[in-house]
Amino acid sequence: MSLDLADILKASYRDKKAQEHLMRDNGFIRDADLSNDEYQTYFNPKDKKLLFSVTGTHKLSDWGTDVALAFGGLKSTGRYKRAHSGIRKAKDKYKPAETIGVGHSLGSTIINGITSKGDKVYGVDGGYTFGQKTPSRTTHYRTSGDVVSLLGANATHTETLDNPNYGLLNMISPTYDAFQSHNVENVKGTVFV
């Protein structure tokens, strides 16, 4: 069993059938009662592993959460509180031997805050505030050129990856470069489970 980090993060933005197919092929069952468009809960009954995936900014209301993050108020947002409640309910329901949290962008920042000391966390291009640290349980990947994760570039447990999309258009258009450097595809091939 091996899951590619890019695949699971992309699946969190897609429809339920795409998520279920990807996870079922790897022994995980999607818990529809503990999943929504903000986070997804998967459990592998054989290995007793819980996988909790938090989606990044993808709807208008998330922009308010992004602003709260920038000013240090993430934990007071509804988005954060719902994800925190979701992972607690999942842990209570499944009593997992191992919990793995994943997230992209805003989701990466949220998953860092809602997981516990013994959990494993994998984040991609997470938003940081001044002085914020990456917990030791977290492996954080950021892509060179990504502005969202710029303040976390030198944080411990952060690995900066080369932007595989870099080309002429990136040199001409800083906006295009920023968009491409924030793409979950940049961690394709990173196996985490």
C-alpha positions as CSV (number, residue, x, y, z in Angstrom):
1,M,0.0,0.0,0.0
2,S,1.4,3.4,-1.0
3,L,-0.4,6.7,-1.5
4,D,1.1,9.5,-3.5
5,L,0.7,12.8,-1.6
6,A,-0.2,14.7,-4.7
7,D,-3.0,12.2,-5.6
8,I,-4.7,12.4,-2.2
9,L,-4.5,16.2,-2.1
10,K,-6.0,16.4,-5.6
11,A,-8.7,14.0,-4.6
12,S,-9.7,16.3,-1.7
13,Y,-10.7,18.9,-4.3
14,R,-12.6,16.4,-6.5
15,D,-15.9,14.6,-6.3
16,K,-16.7,11.8,-3.8
17,K,-16.4,9.0,-6.4
18,A,-12.8,10.0,-7.3
19,Q,-11.9,10.1,-3.6
20,E,-13.5,6.7,-2.9
21,H,-11.8,5.0,-5.8
22,L,-8.3,6.2,-5.0
23,M,-8.6,5.4,-1.3
24,R,-10.4,2.0,-1.8
25,D,-7.5,0.8,-4.0
26,N,-5.2,1.5,-1.0
27,G,-7.4,-0.2,1.6
28,F,-9.1,2.9,3.0
29,I,-12.8,3.5,3.3
30,R,-14.2,7.0,3.0
31,D,-16.5,7.9,5.9
32,A,-19.3,9.8,4.3
33,D,-20.7,11.0,7.7
34,L,-17.3,12.5,8.6
35,S,-16.4,14.0,5.3
36,N,-17.5,17.1,3.4
37,D,-16.0,19.6,1.0
38,E,-13.6,21.0,3.7
39,Y,-12.2,17.7,5.0
40,Q,-12.3,14.0,4.3
41,T,-12.0,11.1,6.7
42,Y,-10.7,7.7,5.5
43,F,-10.0,4.6,7.6
44,N,-8.1,1.5,6.8
45,P,-9.6,-1.2,9.0
46,K,-6.8,-3.7,8.3
47,D,-4.0,-1.5,9.4
48,K,-6.2,0.6,11.8
49,K,-5.0,3.8,10.1
50,L,-7.0,7.0,10.0
51,L,-6.2,9.5,7.2
52,F,-7.7,12.9,7.6
53,S,-7.3,15.3,4.6
54,V,-8.1,19.0,4.9
55,T,-8.8,20.9,1.7
56,G,-7.2,24.3,0.9
57,T,-8.9,27.5,-0.1
58,H,-11.5,26.6,-2.7
59,K,-14.6,28.6,-2.0
60,L,-15.4,32.3,-1.4
61,S,-15.9,31.9,2.4
62,D,-12.4,30.5,2.7
63,W,-10.9,33.9,1.8
64,G,-12.1,35.1,5.2
65,T,-10.4,32.3,6.8
66,D,-7.2,33.2,4.9
67,V,-7.4,36.7,6.2
68,A,-7.9,35.4,9.7
69,L,-4.8,33.3,9.3
70,A,-2.8,36.2,8.1
71,F,-3.7,38.1,11.3
72,G,-3.2,35.2,13.7
73,G,-6.9,34.4,14.2
74,L,-7.2,31.1,12.4
75,K,-8.3,29.1,15.5
76,S,-11.3,31.3,15.9
77,T,-12.7,30.6,12.4
78,G,-15.6,28.3,11.7
79,R,-13.5,26.4,9.1
80,Y,-10.8,25.6,11.7
81,K,-13.4,24.6,14.4
82,R,-15.3,22.3,12.0
83,A,-12.1,20.5,11.0
84,H,-11.0,20.2,14.6
85,S,-14.3,18.7,15.6
86,G,-14.2,16.4,12.5
87,I,-10.8,14.9,13.4
88,R,-11.8,14.4,17.1
89,K,-15.0,12.6,16.0
90,A,-13.1,10.4,13.7
91,K,-10.5,9.5,16.4
92,D,-13.3,8.7,18.8
93,K,-15.2,6.6,16.3
94,Y,-12.2,4.6,15.0
95,K,-9.7,4.6,17.8
96,P,-6.9,4.4,15.3
97,A,-3.4,2.9,15.9
98,E,-2.1,5.6,13.7
99,T,-3.4,9.0,12.5
100,I,-2.1,10.7,9.4
101,G,-3.1,14.2,8.5
102,V,-2.6,15.9,5.1
103,G,-3.4,19.3,3.8
104,H,-2.7,21.7,1.0
105,S,-2.3,25.5,1.5
106,L,-4.9,26.6,4.0
107,G,-5.6,22.9,4.7
108,S,-1.9,22.4,5.6
109,T,-2.0,25.1,8.2
110,I,-5.3,23.8,9.6
111,I,-4.1,20.2,9.8
112,N,-1.0,21.3,11.8
113,G,-3.2,22.9,14.4
114,I,-5.8,20.2,14.8
115,T,-3.6,17.1,15.0
116,S,-2.1,15.6,18.2
117,K,1.5,15.1,19.2
118,G,1.7,11.4,18.1
119,D,0.1,12.0,14.7
120,K,2.0,12.2,11.4
121,V,1.3,15.3,9.3
122,Y,2.2,16.1,5.7
123,G,1.5,19.5,4.4
124,V,2.1,21.2,1.0
125,D,2.5,25.0,0.5
126,G,1.0,25.9,3.9
127,G,0.4,29.5,4.9
128,Y,2.5,30.8,7.7
129,T,2.5,33.9,9.9
130,F,5.6,35.6,11.2
131,G,7.4,33.5,13.8
132,Q,5.2,30.4,13.2
133,K,7.0,27.1,13.7
134,T,6.4,23.8,12.0
135,P,5.6,21.1,14.6
136,S,8.1,18.2,14.7
137,R,5.4,15.8,13.7
138,T,5.0,17.6,10.4
139,T,6.8,17.2,7.1
140,H,6.1,20.4,5.2
141,Y,6.8,20.7,1.5
142,R,6.8,24.0,-0.3
143,T,7.7,24.8,-3.9
144,S,10.3,27.4,-4.8
145,G,8.4,30.5,-5.8
146,D,5.3,29.8,-3.8
147,V,4.2,33.1,-2.1
148,V,1.7,31.4,0.2
149,S,4.3,29.4,2.0
150,L,7.1,32.0,1.8
151,L,7.2,32.8,5.5
152,G,7.7,29.0,6.2
153,A,10.6,28.7,3.8
154,N,13.2,28.5,6.5
155,A,11.1,26.7,9.1
156,T,12.4,23.5,10.6
157,H,10.8,20.3,9.0
158,T,10.3,22.2,5.8
159,E,11.6,21.0,2.5
160,T,11.7,23.5,-0.4
161,L,11.2,21.7,-3.8
162,D,12.3,23.1,-7.2
163,N,9.4,24.3,-9.2
164,P,9.1,21.6,-11.9
165,N,6.9,23.9,-14.0
166,Y,9.5,26.6,-14.4
167,G,9.8,27.8,-18.0
168,L,9.6,30.8,-20.3
169,L,6.0,31.7,-19.3
170,N,7.0,31.6,-15.6
171,M,9.8,34.1,-16.3
172,I,7.5,36.4,-18.3
173,S,4.6,36.3,-15.9
174,P,5.2,36.3,-12.1
175,T,1.4,35.6,-11.6
176,Y,1.6,32.5,-13.7
177,D,4.7,31.4,-11.8
178,A,3.0,31.9,-8.4
179,F,0.0,29.9,-9.6
180,Q,2.2,27.0,-10.9
181,S,4.4,27.0,-7.8
182,H,1.3,26.5,-5.6
183,N,0.1,23.4,-7.5
184,V,-0.3,20.1,-5.6
185,E,1.2,18.3,-8.7
186,N,4.6,19.7,-7.6
187,V,4.8,16.9,-4.9
188,K,3.9,14.1,-7.4
189,G,5.8,11.0,-6.6
190,T,6.0,11.8,-2.8
191,V,4.8,8.5,-1.2
192,F,3.7,9.0,2.4
193,V,1.7,6.0,3.4
